[in-house]
Structures are given as C-alpha cells and as structure tokens.
Amino acid sequence: MQSQALHMMILLLIFLLFLIIYTCAAAAAQEVHYPKAKLGCKEKCGGVLIPYPFGIGHKDCYLDDWFEIECSNQSSKITSSAPHYKPVLKRTKLEVLNISIGDPLQAIGGTLQVNSPVTFFCNGTESSPMVDLTGSPFVYSQENNRFTAVSCDFALMESAADVVGGCKSVCNNRKSTSCDIGINCCQTTIPPYLTMMSAFILNRGENQTADCGDYAFLVDKDWFERSSSAHAVKSRRHVPVVLEWNIINSTSSFALFGSYVTENFDPYYYDYYNYQGRPYCLGSPALDYNNRSTLSCYCPDGFEGNPYLLKTCQDIDECMRIGYARCWAHSKCVNVPGYYFCEGKKKTKLILIIGLGAGLGLLLLLVGAWLGYRFLKKRHTMKRREMFFKRNGGLLLEKQLSSGEVNVEKIKLFKSKELEKSTDNFNTDRILGQGGQGTVYKGMMTDGRIVAVKKSKIVDESQLSDFINEVVILSQINHRNVVQLLGCCLETEVPILVYEFIPNGNLSQYIHEQNEEFPLTWEVRLRIALEVAGALSYLHASAAFPIYHRDIKSTNILLDAKYKAKVADFGTSRSVAIDQTHLTTLVHGTFGYLDPEYFQSSQFTEKSDVYSFGVVLVELLTGQKPISFRRSKEEGKSLATYFITSMQLDRLFEILDAEVVKGGSEADIILVANLARRCLNLSGRKRPTMREVTAELERIQMSEKTSNGGENYEEVEYVRTDSIEPWDVASSSTGTGPGLDGGPSSSLHEIPLLPYKSW
C-alpha cells in the first residue's frame, strides 16, 4: 500500500511539473514586446514607461511641447549617490508617475498620474497652488480625483474667480490624527473639464484666520483610499493626481492623424481582413470653453500596441494566452488576425449526432431558462416595487389619504412606468438640472402635460414619516407664487417627486446675466419682490401649518410663462406645529443667504426666511452676487455686509444697479433699501415678519403707481423664442432630513456646483 501511494505521489509530481513547464512556456509566448515610443527614442525614465505622443529628447520623439518629458537626475551631487531619474512634464513642471493610453471597449480615455502640490494655509495665505492647465491638452479628471480639505472651516474651490464647489467638516478634536470623512476633514467631487483651481478656507468669524494646520489638496481617490489618513498627507508636499489627456484636433494633428480619423466606429465589428490591425482615431465633442475638439486613438479589439505611432497594431495570439477560452475536445485552436476559431480534428457521424443532440438539448434548456428568467424577473420587479413602496412610506401615505383629513384630489401616486415613459426612461437628454440631492428631468405625461420630475439620490429610512408629512402638506399648498407639487412615486428605490413645469428659468439668471427679451426694470423687480414676499407670508401665516422654506435664494425663485415669480425647491423646508416658535436642526441653507443667527443657535425661525429674503431684495437692488471674492476685504465678501456698510457710509446709490437708478424714484428706492436693511438685522427679533414686508412693498408699489399718474401697470406677457435653464437644483442645502429635493441631505456641508445647461 505504501509503495502504491509513493508511485501515485511520483506521478502527481511529474504531472504538476509538466503543468508548470506548459504554463511558463505559454506565459513566455504571450510576453511579446511591442514598441511604445518612436524608433530611436528613449522608452523609459525612472521605471516609468513613456509612450508616444509623450516622448523624451528630440522634438521628433513627442507630438508637441505639451507632451515633452524631461528625464532629470534627482540624486544628490554632494553625497555622490547613484543616479535617480524622474520623468517631469516639461511645460507644467509636474512629476509623472504613470501614463495610460486608454481602452475604447471600456470607454476609458488616456490618463496621466502626476505629483500635485498640497496647499497649506497660514495667516490667510496659501502655499503651492495647483498648476494651471488652461490651454493644454490636459484636464483634471472628475472621475478619478477628489477635493480634500483638513480644516474646521468651510473649504472652497474656485476657478476663474467663481466658486465651483467645496465642503466642510466637523472637528471633534483639532489635535486628533484621525480623519473620517466629515469629521476633522471633508471630501467632495470636482466639476468636469477643470483646468485650474484654487483652494480657500472661508472663516465664519470676522477676525479669524486659517489655522496653520489647515491644508487642502486634489488627490487620486484610489491612492487616497489606500493611504491610512488624510493627516498623513501633511508630511508630504505632493500627492498623486490624475489628469485626462487627448490630442487637440488642430491643423497639424489632423495632418498627422487625419487618414485614421473615423466616425461611428464600432471596435466589435472591425474588418480584420481589409485593415489588418490598422489603428483608428475618434473625434470627441468640444473639450473646453475654447471650443477645441480632440482626438483619441485606439487599437481595434484583438490587437495591441501603441496606436499613436500610426503603425499596424500587433495581433494578439489568443491560442497562447492564458485565460482565453479553450477549444473543445477533438479540436485545435487556430489564431487569425483579431480573433481565433476552433477547428475539428475528427468529424465522425457519432460526433455529429452527439453534437446535434447536445445542441438541441441546449437550445431547449436555454429557451426554458429564458422563460423562467422572464417570469422570475417580473416577479422580482413586482416584489421590489412593493418593498420600495412600503419602505418609502407608501402605507403611511395611504393611511393619511384614507383618513379623510387630506384632499385626495391634490395628491397623486404616480406609477414608476408612467414616469419612466414620460422621461424616456430618465434619458440624459431630458435633464433640466442636477445638484447634490437629486436630478430634475423634463417629462411629458400621456395627456400632453409638461412636468418636472425630480429623482432623489439617497433616502433616510429613519425619517420617512417626516417626508410623507411634508408631501401631504406641500400638496395642499395652493398659492399662485409657489411651485405646485403634483404628486410622488414611492415604488422606486428612492422617492420621485413630480412638480409643475416652470419654463423661464430662475431669477438669478436675469439678475446676473444680460437678457434683452425680458429686462429687469424697476417695476418688474418691485413686482417680483412683492410676489415672493406674498408667497413666504402665505407659507408662514396662512397655510394649515406654518412652513419654513429654509433655502430662499434667487436660484430657487422661478419665472413661469408670464414671468411671474414662483418659489421652488422645498427640499429642506419643514412644517412647524402651531405651538412651536423655532426648529432645531443641523445647518441648512446656502452661503450668502443663511441667517448668521442660525450658526450660533442652530434654531431656524420664520425670521431666518426673512433674512434670506432680504439678501434676495439686495440682489434685486444691486445686481450683485451674494458671495463674491472680487470685492476687497474692507468691502466684505458677503453682499449683505457690503450693502449695510454702503448704507452706513451714505454710498447706497453708488452700488445700485443701473436699471434701478434709471426706473425708480429716489424716495421709493430708499424705502426698499431700508426695508432690506431691516430684514438683514443681525437680531431676528428686530426683523419684520413677512406679512409686514408684504404690506410695506404693496404701499411702495401703490406709491409708485400714484406718482406715475395712476397708470395701470399690466404685466407684459413676454414670449420667449429660445430656451434657457428652466430649473436649478444645484442646491447647497445641507442637513439630515429627507428633503423633497431628493432624499436626506449629506452630513458634508457642500457648496453648490455650477448648474448643467438645460433645454
């Protein structure tokens, strides 16, 4: 028995030895070196592969100056250490860590990993700003990078003097060495096609300066997840950042790649026999504001090599590659350019019969499996819809509807199929706008009615009761200056809300952008202010329960077909019981509009909405943005501070918009300015109520009509011929409640990104 066991072990070892030899031979056969750089050009620097269009040395080794790599010796001359070379992108002075050409089948373009500086803040100054890539073929990758800040203050990203994003963290211990996202540090995404960025620390106190321990950086998210802590970055001056690169489609590049450029190319249906592995180049849409188009080159499926060398890509021998499907018994693998096939060795009648029988049996099995899959999928879909309906509070809503206390006609429960059909299955072409809480789509119902469908991103199951109560309450609002909530859909993974469609964009666009078709005259501004004040007065005092909006701003004031104001975006709003005088939550709102008293007490009252309205009123008077880093430190970054200071210095008419000065009387302008100043009082108790604000604006409007001879100012129904952004959901609201703008807010205090262009 022992002898037999020994023989078996020897045979097993011999089999394993042959298997190892075969595997090594197959691996050696597939390790074929394909040139990456031009002939005669250096291919590596410091262990980093440098593929063309990048290159080292002579100008023929790279496409143009932007792709020139300088291989510099980083070793110390004093210590006479061994040479240590590092590749550096010459024009940007960035150290190169890795270069990738891209993969068309996975929709991955060329990437470049570089070392980017960490920005440290100390006494209001910053060190080592990020490299400006404007005019280059490189952009900071939105998919692969994250903006990260270690600070207890608001960290902002700015590009071309505009705030494009940011975040805020909560610090439990400034000396702590740990960093959980949201505690001691924060992290957020960046906009697409970003070529330049500066980081700022926004201090909430007037005389505060950034702690010398504060710093911010853009970082490769995969590298950051592998690192132990963001505080470990403090010992580094540079961190890895991913850039996306393309060939700029200029005259010279077209002359070089022109014959290879193709449209609507499908790499799966490549004509292998006619082209024999010829690379191809695809054009892409405009890359930046200079309206430059780009080219990306690839080898077809089944071939590999460097397509930018414009030589025939080399065929992959699938028969020798480990991991490829092997042929069946009694057949051999035959490699052909671009693919392979199996060729039978023995074609006997028995094999044919067995093959036909097996094929027929497999066909029947597949048909049965497909029918079973369809049945199980349909059943699974129905159960998922039932589960989502219950989880999203559908049973609670049905209970309130059946109680008879709610007007059933005003609340409609939409079916998911109905909304999918109305939005063309939530097609990206139907997107009106998107922000941190959800995406808004333009939908057309079967009766021809146009609606706005808001699809949330996340949902907090612990607060679904509050969400359903808000849906019920907001559905009962019937005011001409409030956007109507038509209903909701609860049988999807996250709740979907359906609103009336408002076609003419938001007030911010008309204040801060020139629009000749609908100019904001003094009369129009006064009328819009009165309409918004009336809507807020209704929400605070005339609704069934007082409702605090909590995010009043010019982007949340929409203009309908007749350019009448409509208050929108109740994602952070809350209803309040009759005996409540305040609401305690985490921070909600938008920088520049948020009640300063809220930061200290975390108590939101109706006077907080009054403060935000006051900022909107100042916007209408001055035509300036609520937060601007272009104003001097003495003037103040905040529009509210700048406005109050100007009034104290008797410089009101120096900061007013030209349309206001031209159209309004001096007395009426001063009355409105004083009203705005009262709304911006730091003490909430000294601010007027929205009912008092509405009455004051009505008196000013009546005085305006009387002073103009009693003329009847009818609103002119302007007819638009073009399309602008009809909906803005780039909300910066922050908190924990399941807001109607798409689910529970994040614990990070996000800054609004630039809205997408809509229809």
Secondary structure as GFF3:
##gff-version 3
##sequence-region A 1 759
A	DSSP	alpha_helix	2	30	.	.	.	ID=ss1
A	DSSP	beta_strand	44	45	.	.	.	ID=ss2
A	DSSP	beta_strand	48	49	.	.	.	ID=ss3
A	DSSP	beta_strand	55	56	.	.	.	ID=ss4
A	DSSP	three_ten_helix	59	61	.	.	.	ID=ss5
A	DSSP	three_ten_helix	65	67	.	.	.	ID=ss6
A	DSSP	beta_strand	68	73	.	.	.	ID=ss7
A	DSSP	beta_strand	85	89	.	.	.	ID=ss8
A	DSSP	beta_strand	94	100	.	.	.	ID=ss9
A	DSSP	beta_strand	110	117	.	.	.	ID=ss10
A	DSSP	beta_strand	119	122	.	.	.	ID=ss11
A	DSSP	beta_strand	125	126	.	.	.	ID=ss12
A	DSSP	beta_strand	138	140	.	.	.	ID=ss13
A	DSSP	beta_strand	145	150	.	.	.	ID=ss14
A	DSSP	beta_strand	154	159	.	.	.	ID=ss15
A	DSSP	beta_strand	162	168	.	.	.	ID=ss16
A	DSSP	beta_strand	180	181	.	.	.	ID=ss17
A	DSSP	beta_strand	184	188	.	.	.	ID=ss18
A	DSSP	beta_strand	198	202	.	.	.	ID=ss19
A	DSSP	beta_strand	214	220	.	.	.	ID=ss20
A	DSSP	alpha_helix	221	226	.	.	.	ID=ss21
A	DSSP	three_ten_helix	230	235	.	.	.	ID=ss22
A	DSSP	beta_strand	238	245	.	.	.	ID=ss23
A	DSSP	beta_strand	247	248	.	.	.	ID=ss24
A	DSSP	alpha_helix	251	257	.	.	.	ID=ss25
A	DSSP	three_ten_helix	258	260	.	.	.	ID=ss26
A	DSSP	beta_strand	261	262	.	.	.	ID=ss27
A	DSSP	three_ten_helix	267	269	.	.	.	ID=ss28
A	DSSP	alpha_helix	272	275	.	.	.	ID=ss29
A	DSSP	beta_strand	280	284	.	.	.	ID=ss30
A	DSSP	beta_strand	294	298	.	.	.	ID=ss31
A	DSSP	beta_strand	303	304	.	.	.	ID=ss32
A	DSSP	three_ten_helix	307	309	.	.	.	ID=ss33
A	DSSP	beta_strand	314	315	.	.	.	ID=ss34
A	DSSP	three_ten_helix	318	320	.	.	.	ID=ss35
A	DSSP	beta_strand	331	336	.	.	.	ID=ss36
A	DSSP	beta_strand	339	344	.	.	.	ID=ss37
A	DSSP	alpha_helix	349	391	.	.	.	ID=ss38
A	DSSP	alpha_helix	394	402	.	.	.	ID=ss39
A	DSSP	three_ten_helix	408	410	.	.	.	ID=ss40
A	DSSP	beta_strand	412	413	.	.	.	ID=ss41
A	DSSP	alpha_helix	416	422	.	.	.	ID=ss42
A	DSSP	three_ten_helix	428	430	.	.	.	ID=ss43
A	DSSP	beta_strand	431	434	.	.	.	ID=ss44
A	DSSP	beta_strand	438	444	.	.	.	ID=ss45
A	DSSP	beta_strand	450	456	.	.	.	ID=ss46
A	DSSP	three_ten_helix	461	463	.	.	.	ID=ss47
A	DSSP	alpha_helix	464	475	.	.	.	ID=ss48
A	DSSP	beta_strand	485	489	.	.	.	ID=ss49
A	DSSP	beta_strand	496	500	.	.	.	ID=ss50
A	DSSP	alpha_helix	507	512	.	.	.	ID=ss51
A	DSSP	alpha_helix	522	537	.	.	.	ID=ss52
A	DSSP	pi_helix	538	542	.	.	.	ID=ss53
A	DSSP	beta_strand	547	548	.	.	.	ID=ss54
A	DSSP	three_ten_helix	554	556	.	.	.	ID=ss55
A	DSSP	beta_strand	557	559	.	.	.	ID=ss56
A	DSSP	beta_strand	565	567	.	.	.	ID=ss57
A	DSSP	beta_strand	574	575	.	.	.	ID=ss58
A	DSSP	beta_strand	583	584	.	.	.	ID=ss59
A	DSSP	alpha_helix	596	601	.	.	.	ID=ss60
A	DSSP	beta_strand	603	604	.	.	.	ID=ss61
A	DSSP	alpha_helix	606	622	.	.	.	ID=ss62
A	DSSP	alpha_helix	639	648	.	.	.	ID=ss63
A	DSSP	alpha_helix	652	655	.	.	.	ID=ss64
A	DSSP	alpha_helix	658	663	.	.	.	ID=ss65
A	DSSP	alpha_helix	666	679	.	.	.	ID=ss66
A	DSSP	three_ten_helix	684	686	.	.	.	ID=ss67
A	DSSP	alpha_helix	690	707	.	.	.	ID=ss68
A	DSSP	beta_strand	738	739	.	.	.	ID=ss69
A	DSSP	beta_strand	743	744	.	.	.	ID=ss70
###
